[in-house]
Amino acid sequence: MTAELVRGQNHPLARSRLEIRVSAGTPVVAAAALGDENGRIHGAEWVAHPGAPTRPGLEVSRQAAADHRLAVDLDAMTGAVHRVSVLLALPAPGSGPGPARFGAVAAPFVAVTGLDGSGIAGYTITGLETESALVALELYRRQGAWKVRAVGQGYAGGLADLLTDQGLPEAVRLAGTINEAVARGLARSVQAPPPRPVDGDRSRRPTTPTVGSDQGGTAAQGAPGPVPPLYAGPRPAYGGTGVADPSATTGGPIDYSHPGRRNSAPSPPTAPPGQPAQPVAGDATGWSMEERLYNQVWGMFEDLARTTAAYRSAVDFAESRMDKELEQTLSDPRSRIGGQGDAVREAARARHAQLVDQAREVLDRDLARLVAEADVVEPALPPALARWDNPAWHAYRVPVEMPMALRLGDLRLPEADRIRIPMLLRLPLERGLWIDSGRAGPADGPFTDSHDMRRLAMETAVTHAARLLAVHPAGEFTVHVVDPAGSGAQPLAPLTRSGVLTAPPAQGATGVAEVLGRLTQRVDLVQMALRGGAPDALPPGFDTSQHLLIVNDFPHGFDDRAVNQLRYLADEGPSVGVHPMMVADREESAGHGPLLDPLWRSLLRLTPVPDDHLADPWVGHAWTYEPPLVPPGSQVLHQVLTQVAAARRSWDR
């Protein structure tokens, strides 16, 4: 399954021969720079670019194009090379018509694939504005193993600034050489494909087949193609636009779809004349219903983000216009007093109210459509994506394969309190989780007692762990618990009583050291096997399941050695199937100083009570996160965990 990276995230590379595939909405220049262990480029001969497209272990395109393929052979790199940076730049001004900054074009997408086209990692580079050159991603060597990291660092000064920042002495001269080579070959550059038409209503049009490996994308069976991680399907005009077809071959598009497989969205029912089409669950693109529902949920997330952004922008415009009109009125002494000034003020306020009302009318219309869509999507979600009160859990059976995503709660915005968007996280987990047990919200809020917050945080952690256990096949997910002082005994009861834990919660400094040492040894062993290219050489009977470590009441019971082991597990564990879940208050942990900062940054923060700490990648809205709650008095958690424990016992036999 392709890992969908965000800025700063890394992913292990188990292969040495790779392709870097670039899809952009306009011709771009692709290059690759070799760096030492400090990232420094020692000379022009360390850069592969259109003027010199081949270097040891590297080959790049000879011209600007909307789509690129860069060949990388990590085994061919010399010992002095510790980093390979993939560089993208817009052709220099004067080379022909074209945008001068990345903020004016669609977000570039970069994918790392095997030579067979199988996806390894993908990264959509968002948040660009005035930049004309950027470091898209980097492959780097660490302890003998290679990884890929999403970078997305842009430079408004173009290639010259980028290469200078990379430590190249002759950066300006090399940038000129690259621009000259691009200008010579620009007439042969591959132009971006025309954009797809945007749907004008709620109905989805049939989509083109999923991009094949020869078209600059990765479309392995069972995984979405190379599209941005939070949006994978055409949406209506009020929410967004379709995804441009990345194929740009001179002979026209090629249909790589299997004749027996249906990969387009189902057609919605025909609406009466003059009426909008009714929403349908699973009307996004995807190979399976699960993928279509997943893509539809994230499409709804983007729709809500954009329509709310439009409303806020309209309100800001109305307020700035009213302020300007009032300022002009007050600047004239003759209009400050008397009936004339009052009339101008009333007129300005009336125009402001009219603009706000119009914006709210549009927002309410869009929200009504999204609410109608949510009403049909929510009941259709499978257990992994459904709320605990969804009837799907009453028909729960232990799955035979891992789903593509997991629901960790809901997201909402203050202007749209009627709708909740499921917060979905791709599986397997790419990072650990941190359940914040500190006080949330204002000091006079309903949850200010520290004991209540710790209890709620631990209950939330148990709920997340139960869902992770429930969506994995029997024996493929193992939960460990570290509870040094035994303070989490009551919230942990659903896990301990059901028998899903392989061992009781570890207590005391000795128990903490034993569990951390065992998991650290496991990570080291698996990494050595992967670095040696022999993942099948693990000891007989080695447990290959995913592991979750729940740490309660951190940092009580942790010495410096244990803290360092926990940091190691947070950094290196997820890539080999070990995921920490910490229940902690960061303020209480401040005594450890900067030692813990990398640990907090590597974890995904969740809260046991609603909190607006999450932001989307498009417009930066502060989304309110709501944790998944089991309905009061419900036995669904007990029933699910009982089935999981029974399936695990059968699997162990």
C-alpha positions as CSV (number, residue, x, y, z in Angstrom):
1,M,0.0,0.0,0.0
2,T,1.3,3.4,-0.9
3,A,2.2,5.6,2.1
4,E,0.7,9.1,1.8
5,L,3.2,11.4,3.3
6,V,2.8,14.9,4.8
7,R,5.6,17.5,5.1
8,G,8.4,16.2,7.3
9,Q,7.2,12.6,7.4
10,N,9.5,9.8,6.4
11,H,9.0,6.2,5.2
12,P,11.5,3.3,4.8
13,L,12.7,2.1,1.4
14,A,13.1,-1.6,1.1
15,R,14.2,-1.4,-2.5
16,S,17.3,0.1,-4.0
17,R,16.2,0.6,-7.6
18,L,13.4,3.2,-7.7
19,E,11.5,5.6,-9.9
20,I,10.5,9.1,-8.8
21,R,7.4,10.2,-10.7
22,V,6.3,13.8,-10.8
23,S,2.9,15.1,-11.9
24,A,2.4,18.8,-12.2
25,G,-0.2,21.1,-13.8
26,T,2.4,22.8,-16.0
27,P,5.8,22.0,-17.4
28,V,8.4,22.0,-14.7
29,V,12.2,21.2,-14.6
30,A,13.2,18.1,-12.6
31,A,16.7,17.6,-11.2
32,A,18.3,15.6,-8.5
33,A,21.2,16.6,-6.2
34,L,23.5,14.3,-4.3
35,G,24.6,15.4,-0.8
36,D,26.9,14.3,1.9
37,E,25.9,13.4,5.4
38,N,25.3,17.1,6.1
39,G,23.3,17.6,2.9
40,R,26.0,19.6,1.3
41,I,26.5,19.5,-2.5
42,H,30.2,19.5,-3.3
43,G,30.1,20.5,-6.9
44,A,28.1,20.7,-10.1
45,E,29.0,17.1,-10.9
46,W,26.8,16.1,-7.9
47,V,23.7,17.4,-9.7
48,A,21.7,15.6,-12.4
49,H,19.8,18.1,-14.5
50,P,18.6,18.6,-18.1
51,G,22.0,19.7,-19.2
52,A,23.7,16.7,-17.6
53,P,20.9,14.2,-17.1
54,T,22.9,11.2,-15.9
55,R,25.0,10.8,-12.8
56,P,26.1,7.6,-11.0
57,G,22.8,6.0,-9.8
58,L,20.7,8.9,-11.2
59,E,19.0,9.8,-14.5
60,V,16.6,12.7,-15.0
61,S,14.5,14.2,-17.8
62,R,16.3,16.3,-20.5
63,Q,13.5,18.8,-20.8
64,A,10.7,20.6,-19.0
65,A,7.5,18.5,-18.8
66,A,4.3,18.3,-16.9
67,D,5.2,14.7,-16.0
68,H,8.6,13.2,-15.2
69,R,10.2,9.9,-14.3
70,L,13.5,10.0,-12.5
71,A,15.5,6.7,-12.2
72,V,17.4,6.1,-9.0
73,D,19.7,3.2,-8.1
74,L,20.7,3.6,-4.5
75,D,23.2,0.7,-4.7
76,A,25.2,2.7,-7.3
77,M,25.7,5.6,-5.0
78,T,29.2,6.1,-3.6
79,G,29.9,5.9,0.1
80,A,30.2,9.7,0.2
81,V,26.6,10.1,-0.8
82,H,24.1,10.1,2.1
83,R,21.2,12.2,0.5
84,V,19.5,12.4,-2.8
85,S,17.3,15.5,-3.1
86,V,14.6,15.7,-5.8
87,L,14.4,19.3,-7.1
88,L,11.5,20.9,-9.1
89,A,11.6,24.4,-10.7
90,L,9.5,26.4,-13.1
91,P,11.2,27.4,-16.3
92,A,13.0,30.7,-16.0
93,P,11.1,33.9,-17.1
94,G,11.9,34.5,-20.8
95,S,11.9,30.8,-21.7
96,G,8.3,31.1,-22.9
97,P,4.8,31.6,-21.6
98,G,4.1,30.0,-18.3
99,P,3.5,30.7,-14.6
100,A,6.3,32.3,-12.5
101,R,5.3,30.8,-9.2
102,F,4.0,27.4,-7.9
103,G,1.1,29.1,-6.1
104,A,-0.5,29.8,-9.5
105,V,-0.6,26.1,-10.6
106,A,-2.0,22.9,-9.2
107,A,-0.1,21.3,-6.3
108,P,2.6,19.0,-7.7
109,F,2.5,15.4,-6.8
110,V,5.6,13.2,-6.3
111,A,5.5,9.5,-6.0
112,V,8.2,6.9,-5.2
113,T,7.6,3.6,-6.9
114,G,9.4,0.4,-7.7
115,L,10.4,-0.4,-11.3
116,D,7.3,-2.4,-11.6
117,G,5.1,0.6,-10.8
118,S,4.2,-0.6,-7.3
119,G,3.7,2.4,-5.1
120,I,5.9,3.0,-2.1
121,A,5.2,6.6,-1.0
122,G,3.4,9.7,-2.4
123,Y,3.5,13.3,-1.5
124,T,1.3,16.2,-2.6
125,I,3.2,19.5,-2.2
126,T,0.7,22.0,-0.8
127,G,1.0,25.5,0.7
128,L,3.2,26.9,-2.1
129,E,2.8,30.6,-3.0
130,T,5.7,32.7,-4.5
131,E,8.1,29.9,-4.8
132,S,9.6,29.1,-8.2
133,A,11.9,26.2,-7.1
134,L,11.6,23.7,-4.4
135,V,13.1,20.5,-2.8
136,A,10.2,18.1,-3.2
137,L,11.5,15.1,-1.3
138,E,14.8,13.5,-0.3
139,L,16.1,10.0,0.0
140,Y,18.5,9.7,2.8
141,R,20.8,7.1,4.4
142,R,20.5,6.4,8.1
143,Q,22.3,3.6,9.9
144,G,22.9,1.8,6.6
145,A,19.2,1.9,5.5
146,W,17.6,4.3,3.1
147,K,14.4,6.3,3.7
148,V,12.3,8.9,1.9
149,R,11.2,12.1,3.6
150,A,8.6,14.6,2.3
151,V,10.3,18.1,2.3
152,G,8.3,20.6,0.2
153,Q,10.8,23.5,0.9
154,G,10.3,26.3,-1.6
155,Y,12.5,29.2,-2.8
156,A,11.2,32.4,-4.3
157,G,14.6,33.1,-5.8
158,G,14.5,30.0,-8.0
159,L,17.2,27.5,-8.6
160,A,20.0,29.8,-7.7
161,D,18.7,30.3,-4.2
162,L,17.9,26.6,-3.8
163,L,21.4,25.5,-4.8
164,T,23.0,28.1,-2.7
165,D,21.1,26.9,0.3
166,Q,22.3,23.4,-0.4
167,G,25.9,24.6,-0.1
168,L,26.9,24.5,-3.8
169,P,29.7,27.0,-4.4
170,E,28.9,27.7,-8.1
171,A,25.1,27.8,-7.5
172,V,24.4,30.8,-9.8
173,R,26.4,29.5,-12.7
174,L,24.9,26.0,-12.5
175,A,21.4,27.6,-12.3
176,G,22.1,29.5,-15.5
177,T,23.4,26.3,-17.2
178,I,20.2,24.5,-16.3
179,N,18.0,27.3,-17.5
180,E,19.9,27.4,-20.8
181,A,19.5,23.7,-21.3
182,V,15.8,24.0,-20.6
183,A,15.3,26.9,-23.0
184,R,17.0,24.8,-25.8
185,G,14.6,21.9,-25.2
186,L,11.4,23.8,-24.2
187,A,9.9,23.5,-27.7
188,R,9.8,19.7,-27.1
189,S,8.4,19.9,-23.6
190,V,5.3,18.0,-22.8
191,Q,2.4,20.3,-22.1
192,A,0.0,19.8,-19.3
193,P,-3.3,18.0,-20.2
194,P,-6.4,20.1,-20.4
195,P,-8.4,20.2,-17.2
196,R,-11.5,18.1,-16.8
197,P,-14.8,19.8,-16.9
198,V,-16.2,20.6,-13.5
199,D,-19.5,19.0,-12.5
200,G,-22.2,21.6,-12.1
201,D,-24.4,19.6,-9.8
202,R,-24.2,16.8,-7.3
203,S,-24.1,14.1,-10.0
204,R,-20.8,12.5,-10.8
205,R,-19.7,12.0,-14.3
206,P,-17.9,8.7,-15.2
207,T,-14.2,9.1,-14.6
208,T,-11.4,8.0,-16.8
209,P,-9.7,4.7,-15.9
210,T,-7.2,4.7,-13.0
211,V,-3.8,5.8,-14.3
212,G,-1.5,2.9,-15.2
213,S,2.2,2.5,-14.5
214,D,3.1,3.7,-17.9
215,Q,1.2,7.0,-17.5
216,G,3.2,8.4,-14.6
217,G,1.1,7.1,-11.7
218,T,0.8,4.0,-9.5
219,A,-2.4,2.1,-9.5
220,A,-1.8,-1.1,-7.7
221,Q,-4.8,-3.3,-7.1
222,G,-6.5,-2.4,-4.0
223,A,-4.9,1.1,-3.6
224,P,-6.0,4.5,-5.0
225,G,-4.0,6.1,-7.7
226,P,-1.6,9.1,-7.4
227,V,-4.0,11.7,-6.2
228,P,-3.7,14.0,-3.2
229,P,-4.1,12.1,0.0
230,L,-7.2,13.9,1.3
231,Y,-9.1,14.0,-2.0
232,A,-9.6,11.3,-4.6
233,G,-12.5,12.0,-6.8
234,P,-14.4,14.7,-8.7
235,R,-16.6,16.9,-6.5
236,P,-19.4,19.4,-7.3
237,A,-18.7,23.0,-8.2
238,Y,-19.4,24.3,-4.7
239,G,-16.7,22.1,-3.1
240,G,-13.8,21.7,-5.5
241,T,-12.6,20.6,-8.9
242,G,-11.8,17.3,-10.5
243,V,-8.3,15.8,-10.7
244,A,-6.5,16.5,-13.9
245,D,-5.5,13.4,-16.0
246,P,-1.8,13.0,-15.6
247,S,-1.3,11.2,-18.9
248,A,0.3,13.4,-21.5
249,T,1.5,11.1,-24.3
250,T,1.6,12.3,-27.8
251,G,-0.4,9.3,-29.1
252,G,-3.3,10.0,-26.9
253,P,-4.5,8.4,-23.6
254,I,-4.2,4.6,-23.3
255,D,-6.9,2.6,-21.5
256,Y,-5.1,0.3,-19.0
257,S,-8.2,-0.8,-17.2
258,H,-9.1,-4.4,-16.9
259,P,-12.1,-5.2,-19.0
260,G,-13.7,-7.2,-16.2
261,R,-13.2,-4.6,-13.4
262,R,-15.4,-1.7,-12.7
263,N,-13.5,1.3,-11.4
264,S,-15.9,4.2,-12.0
265,A,-18.4,5.6,-9.5
266,P,-22.0,4.3,-9.8
267,S,-24.5,6.6,-11.4
268,P,-26.8,8.4,-9.0
269,P,-30.6,8.0,-9.4
270,T,-32.2,10.3,-11.9
271,A,-33.7,13.4,-10.3
272,P,-36.9,15.1,-11.3
273,P,-36.6,18.0,-13.8
274,G,-35.3,21.1,-12.0
275,Q,-34.3,19.2,-8.9
276,P,-30.7,18.4,-7.8
277,A,-29.6,14.8,-7.9
278,Q,-30.0,13.0,-4.6
279,P,-26.7,12.0,-2.9
280,V,-25.6,8.3,-3.1
281,A,-23.3,6.5,-0.7
282,G,-20.1,5.4,-2.5
283,D,-20.4,7.6,-5.6
284,A,-16.7,8.6,-5.6
285,T,-14.1,6.7,-7.6
286,G,-12.3,3.6,-6.3
287,W,-11.8,-0.1,-6.9
288,S,-14.1,-1.2,-4.1
289,M,-17.0,0.2,-2.1
290,E,-14.7,0.7,0.9
291,E,-12.4,2.9,-1.3
292,R,-15.3,4.8,-2.8
293,L,-16.7,5.6,0.7
294,Y,-13.2,6.6,1.9
295,N,-12.7,8.9,-1.0
296,Q,-16.2,10.3,-0.7
297,V,-15.7,11.1,3.0
298,W,-12.5,13.1,2.3
299,G,-14.2,14.8,-0.6
300,M,-16.9,16.0,1.8
301,F,-14.1,17.2,4.1
302,E,-12.7,19.3,1.3
303,D,-16.1,20.5,0.3
304,L,-16.8,21.8,3.8
305,A,-13.4,23.4,4.1
306,R,-13.7,25.3,0.9
307,T,-17.3,26.4,1.2
308,T,-16.6,27.6,4.8
309,A,-13.5,29.4,3.5
310,A,-15.6,31.2,0.9
311,Y,-18.1,32.3,3.5
312,R,-15.4,33.6,5.8
313,S,-13.8,35.5,2.9
314,A,-17.1,37.0,2.0
315,V,-17.7,38.2,5.6
316,D,-14.2,39.6,5.8
317,F,-14.8,41.5,2.5
318,A,-18.1,42.9,3.8
319,E,-16.5,44.1,7.0
320,S,-13.5,45.7,5.3
321,R,-15.9,47.4,2.8
322,M,-18.0,48.8,5.6
323,D,-15.0,50.0,7.6
324,K,-13.7,51.8,4.5
325,E,-17.0,53.5,3.8
326,L,-17.3,54.6,7.5
327,E,-13.7,55.8,7.5
328,Q,-14.3,57.9,4.4
329,T,-17.4,59.3,6.0
330,L,-15.7,60.2,9.3
331,S,-12.7,61.8,7.4
332,D,-15.0,64.6,6.3
333,P,-15.8,66.9,9.2
334,R,-19.0,68.0,7.5
335,S,-20.5,64.5,7.6
336,R,-19.5,63.5,11.2
337,I,-22.6,65.1,12.7
338,G,-26.1,65.6,11.5
339,G,-28.6,63.5,9.5
340,Q,-26.2,63.1,6.5
341,G,-23.6,61.2,8.5
342,D,-26.2,59.0,10.1
343,A,-27.7,58.2,6.7
344,V,-24.3,57.2,5.4
345,R,-23.6,55.0,8.4
346,E,-26.9,53.2,8.1
347,A,-26.4,52.7,4.3
348,A,-22.9,51.2,5.0
349,R,-24.3,48.9,7.7
350,A,-27.2,47.8,5.4
351,R,-24.8,46.9,2.6
352,H,-22.7,44.9,5.0
353,A,-25.7,43.0,6.3
354,Q,-26.8,42.3,2.7
355,L,-23.4,40.9,1.7
356,V,-23.3,38.7,4.9
357,D,-26.8,37.5,4.3
358,Q,-26.0,36.5,0.7
359,A,-22.8,34.7,1.8
360,R,-24.8,32.9,4.6
361,E,-27.5,31.9,2.1
362,V,-24.9,30.2,-0.1
363,L,-23.2,28.5,2.9
364,D,-26.6,27.2,4.1
365,R,-27.3,25.8,0.6
366,D,-24.0,24.0,0.5
367,L,-24.3,22.8,4.0
368,A,-27.8,21.4,3.3
369,R,-26.3,19.3,0.4
370,L,-23.5,18.1,2.6
371,V,-25.9,17.2,5.4
372,A,-28.0,15.2,2.9
373,E,-24.9,13.4,1.7
374,A,-23.7,12.7,5.3
375,D,-27.2,11.2,6.1
376,V,-26.7,8.6,3.4
377,V,-23.0,8.0,3.8
378,E,-22.9,7.5,7.5
379,P,-25.2,4.5,7.7
380,A,-23.3,2.9,4.7
381,L,-19.9,3.0,6.4
382,P,-18.2,-0.3,7.3
383,P,-17.2,-0.9,11.0
384,A,-13.7,0.5,10.6
385,L,-15.1,3.8,9.4
386,A,-18.3,3.9,11.4
387,R,-19.2,5.4,14.8
388,W,-19.7,3.1,17.7
389,D,-23.5,3.7,17.5
390,N,-23.7,2.5,13.9
391,P,-25.7,-0.7,13.5
392,A,-22.8,-2.1,11.5
393,W,-21.1,-3.0,14.8
394,H,-24.0,-5.3,15.8
395,A,-23.2,-7.5,12.8
396,Y,-19.4,-7.3,13.5
397,R,-17.2,-10.3,12.6
398,V,-13.5,-10.4,13.0
399,P,-12.2,-9.4,9.5
400,V,-10.0,-11.6,7.3
401,E,-7.9,-8.6,6.0
402,M,-6.9,-5.2,7.2
403,P,-9.1,-2.3,6.0
404,M,-7.5,0.7,4.2
405,A,-8.4,3.2,6.9
406,L,-9.6,3.7,10.5
407,R,-12.0,6.3,12.1
408,L,-10.4,8.2,15.0
409,G,-13.2,10.6,15.7
410,D,-15.1,13.4,14.0
411,L,-14.2,16.9,12.7
412,R,-16.5,20.0,12.6
413,L,-16.4,23.7,12.0
414,P,-18.2,26.4,14.1
415,E,-20.2,27.7,11.0
416,A,-21.4,24.1,10.3
417,D,-22.3,22.6,13.6
418,R,-24.9,20.4,11.9
419,I,-22.4,18.2,10.1
420,R,-19.6,16.0,11.4
421,I,-16.9,14.7,9.0
422,P,-15.3,11.4,10.0
423,M,-11.6,11.7,10.7
424,L,-10.0,8.8,8.8
425,L,-6.4,7.6,9.2
426,R,-4.8,5.3,6.7
427,L,-3.6,1.9,7.8
428,P,-1.1,0.6,8.7
429,L,-0.3,3.5,11.1
430,E,2.5,5.8,9.9
431,R,3.1,7.4,13.4
432,G,2.2,6.9,17.0
433,L,-0.6,8.6,18.9
434,W,-0.6,11.0,21.9
435,I,-3.8,11.2,23.9
436,D,-3.5,14.5,25.8
437,S,-4.5,14.2,29.4
438,G,-4.0,17.9,30.2
439,R,-6.7,20.4,30.7
440,A,-8.5,21.4,27.5
441,G,-10.4,24.5,26.9
442,P,-10.9,27.5,29.2
443,A,-10.2,27.4,32.9
444,D,-13.9,27.5,33.7
445,G,-14.7,24.7,31.2
446,P,-16.5,21.5,32.3
447,F,-13.4,19.4,32.4
448,T,-10.9,21.2,34.7
449,D,-10.2,18.4,37.2
450,S,-7.0,16.7,36.5
451,H,-8.2,13.3,37.7
452,D,-11.2,13.4,35.4
453,M,-9.0,14.4,32.4
454,R,-6.6,11.5,33.1
455,R,-9.5,9.1,33.3
456,L,-11.1,10.4,30.1
457,A,-7.8,10.3,28.3
458,M,-7.2,6.6,29.3
459,E,-10.8,5.7,28.3
460,T,-10.2,7.3,25.0
461,A,-7.0,5.4,24.5
462,V,-8.8,2.1,25.3
463,T,-11.5,3.0,22.8
464,H,-8.9,3.6,20.1
465,A,-7.0,0.4,21.0
466,A,-10.3,-1.6,20.8
467,R,-11.1,-0.3,17.4
468,L,-7.6,-1.1,16.1
469,L,-7.9,-4.6,17.5
470,A,-11.4,-5.0,15.9
471,V,-10.3,-4.0,12.4
472,H,-7.3,-6.3,12.2
473,P,-7.5,-10.0,11.4
474,A,-7.0,-12.4,14.3
475,G,-3.5,-12.5,15.5
476,E,-2.3,-9.6,13.4
477,F,-2.5,-6.9,16.1
478,T,-1.1,-7.1,19.6
479,V,-1.6,-4.5,22.4
480,H,0.9,-4.0,25.3
481,V,0.1,-1.7,28.2
482,V,2.6,0.1,30.5
483,D,0.9,1.4,33.7
484,P,3.7,2.1,36.2
485,A,1.5,3.1,39.1
486,G,-1.5,1.0,38.3
487,S,-3.7,4.2,38.1
488,G,-5.4,3.1,34.8
489,A,-6.8,-0.2,36.1
490,Q,-10.5,0.9,35.9
491,P,-10.3,2.4,32.3
492,L,-8.3,-0.6,31.2
493,A,-10.9,-3.1,32.4
494,P,-12.5,-3.7,28.9
495,L,-9.1,-4.8,27.6
496,T,-8.1,-6.9,30.7
497,R,-11.4,-8.6,31.3
498,S,-12.0,-9.6,27.6
499,G,-8.6,-11.3,27.4
500,V,-7.4,-9.4,24.3
501,L,-4.1,-8.6,26.1
502,T,-1.3,-11.1,25.8
503,A,0.0,-10.1,29.2
504,P,-1.2,-8.0,32.1
505,P,-0.4,-4.3,32.2
506,A,3.3,-3.8,33.2
507,Q,3.7,-2.0,36.5
508,G,6.7,-0.4,38.3
509,A,10.1,0.5,36.9
510,T,11.0,-3.1,36.3
511,G,7.9,-3.8,34.2
512,V,8.4,-0.6,32.2
513,A,12.0,-1.6,31.4
514,E,11.0,-5.1,30.4
515,V,8.3,-4.1,27.9
516,L,10.4,-1.3,26.4
517,G,13.5,-3.5,26.1
518,R,11.5,-6.3,24.4
519,L,9.9,-3.9,21.9
520,T,13.2,-2.1,21.2
521,Q,14.9,-5.4,20.5
522,R,12.1,-6.3,18.2
523,V,12.5,-3.1,16.2
524,D,16.3,-3.6,16.0
525,L,15.8,-7.2,14.8
526,V,13.3,-6.4,12.0
527,Q,15.4,-3.4,10.8
528,M,18.5,-5.6,10.6
529,A,16.6,-8.1,8.5
530,L,15.3,-5.4,6.2
531,R,18.7,-3.8,5.8
532,G,20.2,-7.1,5.0
533,G,17.5,-7.8,2.4
534,A,16.4,-10.9,4.2
535,P,13.0,-10.2,5.8
536,D,12.2,-13.9,5.6
537,A,15.2,-14.8,7.7
538,L,13.6,-13.8,11.0
539,P,13.6,-16.5,13.7
540,P,11.0,-19.3,13.5
541,G,7.8,-18.4,15.3
542,F,8.6,-14.7,15.2
543,D,5.5,-12.7,15.8
544,T,4.9,-10.6,12.7
545,S,1.8,-8.8,13.9
546,Q,1.5,-5.1,14.4
547,H,2.2,-3.9,18.0
548,L,0.6,-1.1,19.9
549,L,2.2,0.1,23.2
550,I,-0.2,2.0,25.5
551,V,1.8,4.1,28.0
552,N,-0.3,5.5,30.8
553,D,0.7,8.3,33.2
554,F,3.9,9.3,31.5
555,P,6.6,10.2,32.6
556,H,5.9,8.6,36.1
557,G,8.1,5.5,36.4
558,F,10.4,6.4,33.5
559,D,14.1,7.0,33.9
560,D,16.3,8.6,31.2
561,R,17.0,5.2,29.6
562,A,13.3,4.4,29.4
563,V,12.6,7.9,27.9
564,N,15.3,7.3,25.2
565,Q,13.9,3.9,24.4
566,L,10.4,5.4,24.0
567,R,11.8,8.1,21.7
568,Y,13.4,5.4,19.7
569,L,10.2,3.5,19.4
570,A,8.3,6.6,18.3
571,D,10.9,7.4,15.6
572,E,11.7,3.9,14.3
573,G,8.9,1.7,15.5
574,P,6.0,2.6,13.1
575,S,8.1,1.7,10.0
576,V,8.4,-1.9,11.3
577,G,5.0,-2.2,12.9
578,V,5.5,-0.9,16.5
579,H,3.3,2.1,17.4
580,P,3.4,3.9,20.7
581,M,0.2,5.4,22.2
582,M,1.0,7.8,25.0
583,V,-1.5,9.1,27.5
584,A,0.3,12.1,29.0
585,D,0.0,15.8,29.9
586,R,2.8,17.7,28.1
587,E,3.0,20.4,30.8
588,E,3.7,17.8,33.5
589,S,6.4,16.3,31.3
590,A,8.2,19.6,30.8
591,G,10.7,18.7,33.5
592,H,12.5,16.5,31.0
593,G,13.2,19.6,28.9
594,P,14.0,19.4,25.2
595,L,14.7,15.7,25.5
596,L,11.0,15.1,24.9
597,D,10.4,17.6,22.1
598,P,11.2,15.2,19.2
599,L,8.9,12.6,20.9
600,W,5.9,15.0,21.0
601,R,6.5,16.1,17.4
602,S,6.5,12.6,16.1
603,L,3.1,11.7,17.5
604,L,-0.4,12.6,16.3
605,R,-2.1,14.5,19.1
606,L,-5.7,13.6,20.0
607,T,-7.8,14.8,22.9
608,P,-10.4,13.1,25.1
609,V,-12.7,16.1,24.9
610,P,-13.5,18.4,21.9
611,D,-10.6,20.6,21.0
612,D,-9.8,22.8,18.0
613,H,-6.2,21.9,17.4
614,L,-6.2,20.4,14.0
615,A,-5.8,22.3,10.7
616,D,-6.5,21.3,7.1
617,P,-3.9,21.6,4.3
618,W,-6.0,23.8,2.0
619,V,-7.0,27.0,3.9
620,G,-5.8,26.3,7.5
621,H,-9.1,26.1,9.2
622,A,-9.0,25.2,12.9
623,W,-11.1,22.1,13.0
624,T,-12.7,20.9,16.2
625,Y,-11.8,17.3,16.9
626,E,-14.3,15.1,18.7
627,P,-13.2,11.8,20.1
628,P,-15.1,8.6,19.3
629,L,-17.4,7.9,22.2
630,V,-19.2,4.6,23.0
631,P,-22.9,5.4,23.8
632,P,-23.7,5.3,27.5
633,G,-24.8,1.9,28.6
634,S,-23.9,0.3,25.3
635,Q,-22.3,-3.2,25.4
636,V,-20.9,-2.9,21.9
637,L,-17.3,-2.5,23.1
638,H,-17.6,-5.7,25.3
639,Q,-19.2,-7.7,22.5
640,V,-16.5,-6.7,19.9
641,L,-13.6,-7.3,22.2
642,T,-15.1,-10.7,23.2
643,Q,-15.1,-11.8,19.6
644,V,-11.6,-10.5,19.1
645,A,-10.3,-12.5,22.1
646,A,-12.1,-15.6,20.9
647,A,-10.7,-15.3,17.4
648,R,-7.2,-14.8,18.8
649,R,-7.4,-17.9,21.0
650,S,-8.5,-19.9,17.9
651,W,-5.7,-18.5,15.9
652,D,-3.1,-19.3,18.7
653,R,-4.2,-22.9,18.6
